[in-house]
């Protein structure tokens, strides 16, 4: 039996490992974060809405979670949806150590519970952050659940993409991006998408496609930005 399996079968050892790794990774993320120079390119409509202080649903890619660091500077005002999987437990603890609030759930793990937590957070004035193509992809394809959450909460979707000048893209379906120490990072934020309530399925699909198109344009714009830099 492998060491990982042995640890997983001993609850207190598994707990110790998860807590220790979350603490180390949170500290490591802060170390890198302190070196990043952030530039934000924000559409006029997005800037106007964000300046109002009203909550939003930050819509980002699973592989660009690094953007959570500064999309909203007051981290305690941001609630992130994180799955109840084993990896999700580690990510949730890491996020909490960095000052975020979390809701737990995903399509595969207690989706209704996670949705309820997000709705409650929105009612309390929290902005939400959802990886639109998570937790398993396909990459860059928004899930219809993101649109439903906008319906239920009444919060607009805020399309968001980020990219550093010097990056490492890890293997895996989401091509998780990590930026090198000291690399400049650019955030691109598109126009808010306001989703009416009580939509028919075909109408939800139109909004899902609108979100996908908006984020593709932002992603392409960022690629071009760094090519010309």
C-alpha positions as CSV (number, residue, x, y, z in Angstrom):
1,X,0.0,0.0,0.0
2,X,1.3,3.4,-0.9
3,X,2.1,6.1,1.7
4,X,-0.7,8.3,0.4
5,X,-3.2,5.5,0.8
6,X,-2.0,4.8,4.3
7,X,-2.3,8.5,5.3
8,X,-5.8,8.7,3.8
9,X,-7.0,5.8,5.9
10,X,-5.9,7.4,9.2
11,X,-8.2,10.4,9.8
12,X,-5.9,12.4,12.1
13,X,-2.9,12.0,9.7
14,X,-5.0,13.0,6.7
15,X,-6.2,16.1,8.7
16,X,-2.7,17.0,9.6
17,X,-1.5,16.7,6.1
18,X,-4.3,18.8,4.6
19,X,-3.9,21.5,7.2
20,X,-0.1,21.7,6.9
21,X,-0.2,21.8,3.1
22,X,-2.9,24.5,3.1
23,X,-0.8,26.6,5.4
24,X,2.4,26.2,3.4
25,X,0.6,26.9,0.1
26,X,-1.2,30.0,1.5
27,X,2.2,31.3,2.7
28,X,3.8,30.5,-0.6
29,X,1.0,32.2,-2.6
30,X,1.5,35.4,-0.5
31,X,5.2,35.3,-1.1
32,X,4.6,35.3,-4.9
33,X,1.7,37.7,-4.7
34,X,3.8,40.4,-3.0
35,X,6.0,40.4,-6.2
36,X,3.3,40.8,-8.8
37,X,2.6,44.1,-10.4
38,X,-1.1,44.2,-11.4
39,X,-2.6,46.2,-14.3
40,X,-6.3,46.2,-14.7
41,X,-8.0,46.9,-18.0
42,X,-11.7,47.4,-17.2
43,X,-14.5,48.2,-19.6
44,X,-16.3,51.5,-18.9
45,X,-19.6,49.6,-18.0
46,X,-17.7,47.3,-15.6
47,X,-15.8,50.1,-14.0
48,X,-19.1,52.0,-13.4
49,X,-20.7,49.0,-11.8
50,X,-17.7,48.0,-9.7
51,X,-17.3,51.6,-8.4
52,X,-20.9,51.4,-7.2
53,X,-19.8,48.9,-4.6
54,X,-22.6,46.5,-5.6
55,X,-21.8,42.7,-5.5
56,X,-21.2,40.7,-8.7
57,X,-20.5,37.2,-9.8
58,X,-16.9,37.1,-10.8
59,X,-16.8,34.7,-13.7
60,X,-13.3,33.2,-14.3
61,X,-11.7,30.1,-15.7
62,X,-10.7,27.3,-13.5
63,X,-7.2,27.5,-14.8
64,X,-6.9,31.3,-13.9
65,X,-7.8,31.1,-10.2
66,X,-4.7,33.2,-9.6
67,X,-6.9,36.2,-10.6
68,X,-8.8,35.9,-7.3
69,X,-5.9,37.5,-5.6
70,X,-6.8,41.1,-6.6
71,X,-10.1,41.0,-8.6
72,X,-11.7,42.4,-5.4
73,X,-9.1,43.8,-3.0
74,X,-11.3,43.3,0.2
75,X,-11.1,39.5,0.2
76,X,-13.6,39.1,3.0
77,X,-16.3,40.4,0.7
78,X,-15.7,37.5,-1.8
79,X,-17.3,34.1,-1.5
80,X,-15.8,31.4,-3.7
81,X,-17.5,28.1,-4.7
82,X,-15.3,25.2,-4.0
83,X,-16.2,21.5,-4.4
84,X,-16.5,19.0,-1.5
85,X,-14.0,16.7,-3.2
86,X,-10.7,15.8,-1.4
87,X,-8.8,18.4,-3.5
88,X,-11.6,20.9,-2.8
89,X,-11.1,20.5,1.0
90,X,-7.4,21.6,0.6
91,X,-8.4,24.5,-1.7
92,X,-11.1,25.7,0.7
93,X,-8.7,25.8,3.7
94,X,-6.1,27.6,1.7
95,X,-8.7,30.2,0.5
96,X,-9.9,30.7,4.1
97,X,-6.4,31.2,5.3
98,X,-5.9,33.9,2.7
99,X,-9.0,35.8,3.8
100,X,-11.8,34.6,1.5
101,X,-15.1,33.1,2.4
102,X,-16.1,29.8,0.8
103,X,-19.2,27.9,-0.2
104,X,-18.9,24.2,-0.6
105,X,-20.5,22.2,-3.4
106,X,-20.2,21.3,-7.1
107,X,-22.3,19.4,-9.7
108,X,-20.7,16.2,-8.4
109,X,-20.7,17.0,-4.7
110,X,-23.8,18.4,-2.9
111,X,-24.7,20.9,-5.6
112,X,-27.9,22.1,-3.9
113,X,-26.0,22.8,-0.6
114,X,-23.4,24.8,-2.5
115,X,-26.0,26.8,-4.4
116,X,-27.9,27.6,-1.2
117,X,-24.7,28.9,0.5
118,X,-24.0,31.1,-2.5
119,X,-27.5,32.5,-2.5
120,X,-27.2,33.3,1.2
121,X,-23.9,34.9,0.7
122,X,-25.3,37.1,-2.1
123,X,-28.2,38.1,0.1
124,X,-25.7,39.3,2.7
125,X,-24.0,41.6,0.2
126,X,-21.1,39.2,-0.8
127,X,-19.7,39.1,-4.3
128,X,-19.3,35.5,-5.6
129,X,-16.6,33.9,-7.6
130,X,-17.3,30.9,-9.8
131,X,-15.0,29.0,-12.1
132,X,-17.3,28.8,-15.1
133,X,-15.7,25.7,-16.6
134,X,-15.1,23.8,-13.4
135,X,-14.6,21.5,-11.8
136,X,-13.9,19.1,-14.7
137,X,-14.2,21.1,-17.9
138,X,-14.3,21.2,-20.9
139,X,-11.8,24.0,-20.7
140,X,-13.2,27.5,-21.4
141,X,-16.8,26.3,-21.7
142,X,-19.2,27.9,-19.2
143,X,-21.6,25.6,-17.4
144,X,-25.3,26.4,-17.4
145,X,-25.2,26.5,-13.6
146,X,-23.4,29.8,-13.7
147,X,-26.4,31.3,-15.6
148,X,-28.8,29.8,-13.1
149,X,-26.9,31.3,-10.2
150,X,-27.2,34.7,-11.8
151,X,-30.9,34.1,-12.1
152,X,-31.3,33.1,-8.5
153,X,-29.2,35.8,-7.0
154,X,-30.0,38.7,-9.3
155,X,-26.3,39.5,-9.5
156,X,-24.7,40.3,-12.8
157,X,-21.9,38.1,-14.3
158,X,-18.6,39.9,-14.5
159,X,-16.4,38.3,-17.3
160,X,-12.8,38.2,-16.1
161,X,-9.6,36.9,-17.5
162,X,-6.0,37.4,-16.4
163,X,-2.5,36.5,-17.7
164,X,1.0,37.2,-16.6
165,X,3.9,38.2,-18.8
166,X,5.9,35.1,-17.8
167,X,3.8,32.0,-16.9
168,X,3.9,28.3,-16.4
169,X,0.9,26.3,-17.6
170,X,0.5,23.0,-15.7
171,X,-0.7,19.8,-17.2
172,X,-4.3,18.9,-16.7
173,X,-7.6,19.7,-18.4
174,X,-7.7,23.3,-17.1
175,X,-4.1,24.3,-18.0
176,X,-3.7,25.9,-14.6
177,X,-1.6,29.1,-14.9
178,X,1.1,30.0,-12.5
179,X,3.0,33.3,-12.9
180,X,6.7,33.5,-12.3
181,X,8.0,35.5,-9.4
182,X,8.0,39.2,-10.2
183,X,6.0,38.8,-13.4
184,X,3.6,41.6,-14.3
185,X,0.0,40.4,-14.6
186,X,-2.8,42.0,-16.5
187,X,-6.5,41.7,-15.6
188,X,-9.1,42.2,-18.3
189,X,-12.7,42.7,-17.1
190,X,-15.6,42.9,-19.6
191,X,-19.1,44.4,-19.5
192,X,-21.4,43.0,-16.8
193,X,-24.0,40.5,-18.1
194,X,-27.4,41.0,-16.4
195,X,-29.4,37.8,-16.5
196,X,-33.2,38.0,-16.0
197,X,-35.0,35.5,-13.8
198,X,-37.2,32.7,-14.8
199,X,-35.6,32.0,-18.2
200,X,-36.5,29.2,-20.5
201,X,-33.8,26.7,-21.3
202,X,-33.1,28.1,-24.7
203,X,-32.8,31.6,-23.2
204,X,-30.3,30.3,-20.6
205,X,-28.2,28.9,-23.5
206,X,-28.1,32.3,-25.2
207,X,-26.7,33.9,-22.0
208,X,-24.3,31.1,-21.6
209,X,-23.0,31.6,-25.1
210,X,-22.8,35.4,-24.5
211,X,-20.6,34.8,-21.4
212,X,-18.4,32.3,-23.4
213,X,-18.0,34.8,-26.2
214,X,-17.2,37.7,-23.9
215,X,-14.5,35.7,-22.1
216,X,-13.0,34.4,-25.4
217,X,-12.6,38.0,-26.5
218,X,-10.9,38.9,-23.3
219,X,-8.6,35.9,-23.5
220,X,-7.7,36.7,-27.1
221,X,-7.2,40.4,-26.2
222,X,-4.8,39.4,-23.4
223,X,-2.8,37.2,-25.7
224,X,-2.5,40.1,-28.2
225,X,-1.6,42.5,-25.4
226,X,1.5,40.5,-24.4
227,X,2.5,39.9,-28.0
228,X,2.6,43.6,-28.5
229,X,4.2,44.4,-25.1
